[in-house]
Amino acid sequence: MIVFSRWDVQGRTARWIANTFVLTGAVWIAAFAGLLMVADHIHVDVPYVFAAKLPLLQSRPDLIFAGESRTEYQVDAELAAKLTGRPVGAAVNIAYDAGEPLAVLAAIRQEPELFMRAYVVISVAPFIFNEGVRSAAIYPLNVAARLSVFDQMTSFLPLRIGTLIRFIREAFNARLASRQRIAERGSQPPASGLSTIESSQRDDRWPKDLGTHPHYGNWNLSGPKARFETAALCDMVRLVRKLTVVVPPWAPRYDRGGDPLWREKDNQYVALVIDTGRRCGFDVLNIQAVPGLGQSNYADEMHVIASGIPIYTRYLVAQLRL
């Protein structure tokens, strides 16, 4: 008769548990990789939230404001139309939160004749090009779609799994929007696409400085983000009547002179955009400050409240070569 000691039993149990964990992990990784493959297959470059803004194009505008949230919450397209002698609907704001050039390029390719006669003004932010920013809320989904499944998993697992989960979720949502033809059949957003922030956040929620702001974290402008997003800007040039890329300002409370880390990183990001513009043929408008736009007009370090919208819009329109 074979008799196992207590230590033998414990050792066998520990090995069984370890093997179970390894096998479960392997199965989980394989299943997650499969889900990523499906998301890659069904992905379309126009996300759901962006598709919901595209019915604005039904008015056949010839002045189109696009990009990320600083255009979405700061540019009054109806005021811009009035300032430039256009009728309502001739200028629209199709920007959305964390908007990226690749998505705008996809929209342009869906409506080539419309955009060929339109002046497109698109804003960009540091996180769009900075490879060091991998948070779920703002990582460019179309860049993620251009990575291999292996690169996706090695780049975001385990600490940034939320970014991949958002990519999978948004891939299905974008495909749904495409099948439902929301961009063509959806209802038009009010105010020609302008969204409004009504109040400022508390002082204790403002970042102490911008040099260590998350948008500049782990600073790296040599990765896939910069490569794919600048290429998208270049591709737009031949597809639109004119393209201007805008670098919007931060809140006045932040001093570039007293924050050398921010100044250095920001200069590098602006230089990347300017160099790309020179190479590909689009204008760059680098706005560091807007006369009359004060600290009281800002909701947070990046976005203005309602009182700042007409000030910013008037300045932006005056700087454009319309």
C-alpha positions as CSV (number, residue, x, y, z in Angstrom):
1,M,0.0,0.0,0.0
2,I,1.3,3.4,-1.0
3,V,1.0,6.0,1.7
4,F,1.3,9.7,0.9
5,S,2.5,12.1,3.5
6,R,0.8,15.4,4.2
7,W,3.6,17.2,2.4
8,D,3.2,15.1,-0.7
9,V,-0.5,15.9,-0.8
10,Q,0.1,19.6,-0.3
11,G,2.8,19.5,-3.0
12,R,0.5,17.8,-5.5
13,T,-2.3,20.3,-4.6
14,A,0.0,23.3,-5.2
15,R,1.1,21.9,-8.5
16,W,-2.5,21.3,-9.6
17,I,-3.5,24.8,-8.6
18,A,-0.5,26.3,-10.5
19,N,-1.3,24.2,-13.6
20,T,-4.9,25.3,-13.4
21,F,-3.9,29.0,-13.3
22,V,-1.5,28.6,-16.2
23,L,-4.1,26.7,-18.3
24,T,-6.8,29.3,-17.4
25,G,-4.5,32.1,-18.3
26,A,-3.6,30.6,-21.6
27,V,-7.2,30.0,-22.5
28,W,-8.1,33.6,-21.5
29,I,-5.3,35.0,-23.6
30,A,-6.3,33.0,-26.6
31,A,-9.9,33.9,-26.2
32,F,-9.1,37.6,-25.8
33,A,-6.8,37.5,-28.8
34,G,-9.7,36.0,-30.8
35,L,-12.0,38.8,-29.7
36,L,-9.4,41.3,-30.8
37,M,-9.1,39.7,-34.2
38,V,-12.9,40.0,-34.6
39,A,-12.8,43.6,-33.5
40,D,-10.0,44.3,-36.1
41,H,-12.1,42.6,-38.8
42,I,-15.3,44.6,-38.2
43,H,-13.6,47.9,-37.3
44,V,-14.5,51.0,-39.3
45,D,-12.7,54.3,-39.0
46,V,-15.8,56.4,-38.3
47,P,-16.7,55.8,-34.6
48,Y,-20.3,55.8,-33.4
49,V,-20.0,59.2,-31.6
50,F,-18.5,60.8,-34.8
51,A,-21.1,59.2,-37.1
52,A,-23.7,61.0,-35.0
53,K,-22.2,64.3,-36.0
54,L,-22.0,63.6,-39.7
55,P,-25.7,64.3,-40.5
56,L,-24.6,67.9,-40.3
57,L,-23.0,67.4,-43.7
58,Q,-26.5,67.1,-45.3
59,S,-26.6,70.9,-45.5
60,R,-23.6,70.7,-47.9
61,P,-21.3,73.0,-45.9
62,D,-18.2,74.6,-47.4
63,L,-16.6,75.4,-44.0
64,I,-16.1,72.4,-41.7
65,F,-14.6,72.5,-38.2
66,A,-13.4,69.1,-37.0
67,G,-11.0,67.5,-34.6
68,E,-11.0,67.0,-30.8
69,S,-12.9,68.4,-27.9
70,R,-11.4,71.9,-28.0
71,T,-13.2,72.4,-31.3
72,E,-16.3,70.6,-30.2
73,Y,-16.8,72.8,-27.1
74,Q,-15.3,76.1,-28.4
75,V,-16.2,76.7,-32.1
76,D,-19.7,78.1,-32.8
77,A,-20.1,77.2,-36.4
78,E,-23.3,79.3,-36.7
79,L,-21.4,82.4,-35.5
80,A,-18.6,81.5,-37.9
81,A,-21.0,81.4,-40.8
82,K,-22.4,84.8,-39.8
83,L,-18.9,86.3,-39.6
84,T,-18.0,85.1,-43.0
85,G,-21.3,86.0,-44.7
86,R,-22.4,82.4,-45.1
87,P,-26.0,81.1,-44.5
88,V,-26.8,78.9,-41.5
89,G,-25.7,75.3,-42.4
90,A,-22.8,76.4,-44.6
91,A,-20.4,76.1,-41.6
92,V,-20.6,73.1,-39.3
93,N,-18.8,71.6,-36.3
94,I,-18.2,67.9,-36.6
95,A,-15.6,67.6,-33.8
96,Y,-16.0,65.1,-31.1
97,D,-14.3,64.0,-27.8
98,A,-10.8,62.7,-28.5
99,G,-11.3,63.1,-32.2
100,E,-8.4,62.0,-34.4
101,P,-7.4,62.9,-38.0
102,L,-7.8,59.3,-39.2
103,A,-11.5,59.4,-38.4
104,V,-11.9,62.7,-40.3
105,L,-10.0,61.2,-43.2
106,A,-12.5,58.4,-43.3
107,A,-15.4,60.8,-43.3
108,I,-13.8,62.7,-46.1
109,R,-13.5,59.5,-48.2
110,Q,-17.2,58.8,-47.6
111,E,-18.2,62.2,-49.0
112,P,-15.5,63.0,-51.5
113,E,-17.4,65.5,-53.6
114,L,-18.6,67.5,-50.6
115,F,-15.2,67.8,-49.0
116,M,-13.4,68.6,-52.3
117,R,-15.1,72.0,-52.2
118,A,-14.8,72.5,-48.4
119,Y,-12.4,74.3,-46.2
120,V,-11.6,72.0,-43.3
121,V,-10.2,73.3,-40.1
122,I,-9.1,70.6,-37.7
123,S,-7.7,70.8,-34.2
124,V,-5.2,68.5,-32.7
125,A,-4.0,67.8,-29.2
126,P,-0.7,66.3,-27.8
127,F,-2.3,62.9,-26.9
128,I,-3.1,62.3,-30.5
129,F,0.6,62.0,-31.4
130,N,2.2,61.1,-28.0
131,E,2.8,57.4,-27.9
132,G,3.3,57.5,-24.1
133,V,-0.5,58.2,-23.6
134,R,-2.3,54.9,-23.6
135,S,-5.3,55.6,-21.4
136,A,-8.6,54.1,-22.6
137,A,-10.5,57.4,-22.8
138,I,-8.3,59.1,-25.4
139,Y,-6.2,56.5,-27.2
140,P,-6.9,56.9,-30.9
141,L,-9.0,53.9,-31.8
142,N,-8.0,53.9,-35.4
143,V,-4.4,53.7,-34.5
144,A,-5.2,50.7,-32.3
145,A,-6.9,49.1,-35.3
146,R,-3.7,49.4,-37.3
147,L,-1.6,47.5,-34.8
148,S,-1.4,43.7,-35.1
149,V,-3.1,41.7,-32.4
150,F,0.3,40.8,-31.0
151,D,1.3,44.5,-30.8
152,Q,-2.1,45.3,-29.2
153,M,-1.6,42.8,-26.5
154,T,2.0,43.5,-25.8
155,S,1.4,47.2,-25.8
156,F,-1.7,47.3,-23.5
157,L,-1.7,44.2,-21.3
158,P,-1.9,43.9,-18.4
159,L,-2.1,47.5,-17.0
160,R,-3.9,49.1,-20.0
161,I,-6.4,46.3,-20.7
162,G,-9.2,49.0,-20.5
163,T,-7.9,50.5,-23.7
164,L,-8.3,47.2,-25.5
165,I,-11.8,46.6,-24.0
166,R,-12.8,50.1,-25.2
167,F,-11.4,49.3,-28.7
168,I,-13.4,46.1,-28.9
169,R,-16.6,47.8,-27.6
170,E,-16.2,50.8,-30.0
171,A,-15.5,48.5,-32.9
172,F,-18.9,46.9,-32.5
173,N,-20.6,50.2,-32.0
174,A,-18.9,51.7,-35.1
175,R,-20.0,48.8,-37.2
176,L,-23.5,49.2,-35.9
177,A,-23.5,52.9,-36.8
178,S,-22.3,52.0,-40.3
179,R,-25.0,49.4,-40.8
180,Q,-27.7,51.7,-39.5
181,R,-26.3,54.5,-41.7
182,I,-26.4,56.9,-38.9
183,A,-24.1,59.3,-40.7
184,E,-26.7,59.7,-43.5
185,R,-30.0,59.0,-41.8
186,G,-29.5,60.3,-38.2
187,S,-30.9,63.5,-36.8
188,Q,-28.8,66.6,-37.0
189,P,-27.2,67.7,-33.8
190,P,-28.4,71.2,-32.6
191,A,-26.4,74.4,-32.8
192,S,-24.6,73.1,-36.0
193,G,-22.6,70.7,-33.8
194,L,-21.5,72.9,-31.0
195,S,-21.5,71.4,-27.5
196,T,-21.4,73.7,-24.4
197,I,-19.8,73.4,-21.0
198,E,-21.8,75.5,-18.5
199,S,-19.5,75.8,-15.5
200,S,-15.9,75.7,-14.4
201,Q,-14.5,72.9,-12.3
202,R,-13.3,73.5,-8.7
203,D,-9.9,75.0,-8.2
204,D,-8.6,71.9,-6.4
205,R,-9.2,69.9,-9.6
206,W,-7.0,72.0,-11.9
207,P,-3.6,70.5,-12.6
208,K,-0.8,72.2,-10.8
209,D,1.3,72.5,-14.0
210,L,1.2,71.2,-17.6
211,G,4.7,69.8,-17.9
212,T,3.4,66.8,-16.0
213,H,0.0,66.8,-17.6
214,P,-1.2,63.3,-18.6
215,H,-1.3,64.4,-22.3
216,Y,2.4,64.8,-22.2
217,G,3.1,61.7,-20.1
218,N,5.9,59.3,-21.1
219,W,6.7,61.7,-24.0
220,N,7.3,60.0,-27.3
221,L,6.6,61.4,-30.7
222,S,8.2,58.5,-32.7
223,G,5.6,55.8,-32.4
224,P,2.6,54.6,-34.5
225,K,0.4,57.5,-33.3
226,A,2.5,60.2,-34.8
227,R,3.2,58.1,-38.0
228,F,-0.4,57.3,-38.7
229,E,-2.1,60.5,-37.7
230,T,0.3,62.8,-39.5
231,A,0.0,60.6,-42.6
232,A,-3.8,61.1,-42.3
233,L,-3.4,64.9,-42.3
234,C,-1.2,64.6,-45.4
235,D,-3.8,62.5,-47.2
236,M,-6.5,65.1,-46.5
237,V,-4.7,67.8,-48.4
238,R,-5.5,66.4,-51.8
239,L,-9.1,65.6,-50.8
240,V,-10.3,69.0,-49.6
241,R,-10.3,72.5,-51.0
242,K,-8.1,73.7,-48.2
243,L,-6.8,72.3,-44.8
244,T,-5.7,74.2,-41.7
245,V,-4.6,72.4,-38.6
246,V,-5.2,74.3,-35.4
247,V,-3.2,73.9,-32.1
248,P,-5.7,75.5,-29.6
249,P,-4.5,77.3,-26.4
250,W,-4.5,76.1,-22.8
251,A,-6.0,78.1,-20.0
252,P,-4.2,81.5,-19.3
253,R,-3.3,80.5,-15.7
254,Y,-0.5,78.3,-17.0
255,D,2.8,80.1,-17.8
256,R,5.0,78.7,-20.6
257,G,7.9,80.8,-19.3
258,G,7.7,79.3,-15.8
259,D,7.1,75.7,-17.0
260,P,10.1,74.7,-19.1
261,L,9.1,71.0,-19.3
262,W,5.7,72.0,-20.8
263,R,7.3,74.5,-23.1
264,E,9.8,71.9,-24.4
265,K,7.3,69.2,-25.0
266,D,4.7,71.5,-26.5
267,N,7.3,73.0,-28.9
268,Q,8.2,69.5,-30.1
269,Y,4.6,68.6,-30.8
270,V,3.9,71.9,-32.6
271,A,7.1,71.4,-34.6
272,L,5.9,68.0,-35.7
273,V,2.7,69.4,-37.0
274,I,4.4,72.4,-38.7
275,D,7.0,70.2,-40.3
276,T,4.3,67.9,-41.6
277,G,2.4,70.9,-42.9
278,R,5.4,72.2,-44.8
279,R,6.0,68.8,-46.3
280,C,2.4,68.0,-47.3
281,G,1.0,71.5,-48.0
282,F,-1.4,72.5,-45.2
283,D,-1.4,75.5,-43.0
284,V,-0.8,75.4,-39.2
285,L,-2.3,77.8,-36.8
286,N,-0.6,77.7,-33.4
287,I,-2.7,79.6,-31.0
288,Q,-0.9,80.2,-27.6
289,A,-3.3,82.9,-26.4
290,V,-6.5,84.6,-27.5
291,P,-7.0,88.4,-26.7
292,G,-9.9,88.8,-24.3
293,L,-10.1,85.1,-23.5
294,G,-9.4,85.1,-19.7
295,Q,-9.1,82.6,-17.0
296,S,-12.8,83.1,-16.0
297,N,-13.8,81.8,-19.5
298,Y,-12.3,78.4,-18.9
299,A,-14.0,75.3,-17.6
300,D,-10.7,73.4,-17.1
301,E,-7.2,73.5,-18.3
302,M,-8.3,72.9,-21.9
303,H,-11.9,73.9,-22.6
304,V,-13.9,77.1,-22.4
305,I,-17.3,77.6,-20.9
306,A,-20.2,79.2,-22.8
307,S,-18.9,82.8,-22.2
308,G,-15.6,81.9,-24.0
309,I,-17.1,80.4,-27.1
310,P,-17.8,83.7,-29.1
311,I,-14.4,85.1,-28.1
312,Y,-12.6,82.0,-29.3
313,T,-14.7,81.6,-32.4
314,R,-14.2,85.3,-33.5
315,Y,-10.5,85.1,-33.0
316,L,-10.2,81.7,-34.9
317,V,-12.2,82.9,-37.9
318,A,-10.2,86.1,-38.0
319,Q,-7.0,84.1,-38.3
320,L,-8.2,81.8,-41.1
321,R,-7.6,82.7,-44.7
322,L,-11.2,82.6,-45.8
